[in-house]
Each structure stands twice: as C-alpha cells, then as structure tokens.
Amino acid sequence: MIKEIILAVIIVLGTLLIMLAAVGILRFPDLYTRMHAASKSASLGIGFILLAGIIYFWSFTFTLKTLAVILFIFLTIPIASHMIGKVAYLRKVELYEGTCIDEMKAK
C-alpha cells in the first residue's frame, strides 16, 4: 500500500514537470527561454518517471539499465540544449526584447 502511494506521488510529480515543460514551450517568448524550460523540466520529469519504474519492478538488471538511461538523459539533454542555444546565438536568432543581460555579446 505504501509502495503504491509513493509510486503515485513520484509519477504525478514527473508528469507535472513534463507538463510544466510543455507549458513553458508554449508560453515563453523566445527560443532560449523555451529551450531552458524544455530541457530542465522535461529531463527531471523523465527521471522521476523512470525512478518510479525502478521502484515498481525492483530487479537488478532493470535498475541498472534504467539508471544508465537516467544518466544518459541527464548528460545529453543539457549539453544538447546548450549547444543548440549557442548555435542559435551565433546564427543571430533574436533575443526577447525584455532581455536585460547579454553575456555572450562581449564574446
């Protein structure tokens, strides 16, 4: 009974984070802030849902494989997001007009 409640909380939390990423993609004004919302929230949401899978199935091989997937997601999504943002900046994709600081301008 306790296990099911914990699983439900983790899955709902992961789903809410993924939904938050989707709302951020729809609501934020420019590519850079949309990309931030998509990469941070979605990767954490996927991590929570995969963690719930580990708790539910609780076998050594499944846990090992799922932890490898979580590690892969946490390593690749932020790096890919950073590289896409850097290329977009170099290709002169416009910043939101309300942006206060442009740290890349000096470079």
C-alpha positions in Angstrom: 0.0 0.0 0.0 2.8 2.4 0.9 4.7 1.5 -2.2 1.8 2.3 -4.5 1.3 5.7 -2.8 5.0 6.5 -3.2 4.9 5.4 -6.8 1.8 7.5 -7.5 3.4 10.6 -6.0 6.6 10.2 -8.0 4.7 9.6 -11.2 2.4 12.5 -10.7 5.4 14.7 -9.9 7.2 13.6 -13.0 4.1 14.1 -15.1 3.6 17.6 -13.7 7.2 18.5 -14.5 6.8 17.3 -18.1 3.5 19.3 -18.3 5.4 22.3 -16.9 7.9 21.9 -19.7 5.1 21.9 -22.3 3.5 25.0 -20.8 6.9 26.7 -20.8 7.4 25.9 -24.5 4.1 27.4 -25.3 4.3 30.5 -23.0 7.9 31.7 -23.1 8.7 34.4 -25.6 11.9 33.3 -27.3 14.0 30.2 -28.3 16.4 30.5 -25.4 13.8 30.5 -22.6 11.7 27.9 -24.3 14.7 25.7 -24.6 15.5 26.2 -20.9 12.0 25.1 -19.9 12.1 22.1 -22.2 15.5 20.8 -21.1 15.4 21.3 -17.4 11.8 20.3 -16.5 11.4 17.5 -19.1 14.7 15.8 -18.1 13.8 15.9 -14.4 10.2 14.7 -15.1 11.5 11.8 -17.2 13.9 11.0 -14.4 11.1 10.8 -11.9 9.0 8.5 -14.1 12.0 6.2 -14.7 12.7 6.2 -10.9 9.1 5.1 -10.4 9.8 2.2 -12.8 12.8 1.2 -10.8 10.8 1.1 -7.6 7.9 -0.8 -9.2 9.9 -3.5 -10.9 12.8 -3.7 -8.4 15.2 -6.1 -10.2 18.9 -5.7 -10.5 19.1 -5.7 -14.3 16.2 -3.4 -14.8 17.6 -1.0 -12.2 21.0 -1.0 -13.8 19.6 -0.3 -17.3 17.3 2.3 -16.1 20.0 4.1 -14.1 22.1 4.1 -17.3 19.2 5.7 -19.2 18.7 8.3 -16.5 22.4 9.1 -16.5 22.4 9.3 -20.3 19.4 11.7 -20.3 20.9 13.9 -17.6 24.1 14.1 -19.5 22.8 14.6 -23.1 19.8 16.9 -22.7 21.6 19.8 -21.0 24.6 19.5 -23.3 22.4 19.4 -26.4 20.3 22.3 -25.2 23.5 24.4 -24.6 24.9 23.6 -28.0 21.6 24.4 -29.7 21.4 27.7 -27.8 25.0 28.6 -28.7 24.5 27.9 -32.4 21.2 29.8 -32.4 23.0 32.8 -30.8 25.8 32.6 -33.4 23.2 32.4 -36.1 21.8 35.7 -34.7 18.4 34.3 -33.5 16.8 37.3 -31.8 16.7 37.6 -28.0 13.4 38.6 -26.3 13.2 42.4 -26.2 12.9 42.2 -22.4 16.3 40.5 -22.0 18.4 42.6 -19.6 21.8 41.0 -19.8 23.5 39.5 -22.9 26.6 37.8 -21.5 27.6 36.5 -25.0 27.7 39.9 -26.6 31.3 40.6 -25.4 32.5 37.3 -26.9 
